[in-house]
Amino acid sequence: MNMLVYLIPIALFMGGLGLAAFLWSLKSGQYDDLEGASWRVIADDDTDPTAT
């Protein structure tokens, strides 16, 4: 039971740290273009078709 005195604040701190990191990623624009990466994967950008 005494260990919960240490584990609960540590868990709350780590959860707050994860929430702060998520909010920072939202503000920095990490989730703005969700479909662009999928289209860039299948886009054919080969400039020299004879190089295989």
Secondary structure, 3 states (H helix, E strand, C coil): CCCHHHHHHHHHHHHHHHHHHHHHHHHCCCCCCCCHHHHHHHCCCCCCCCCC
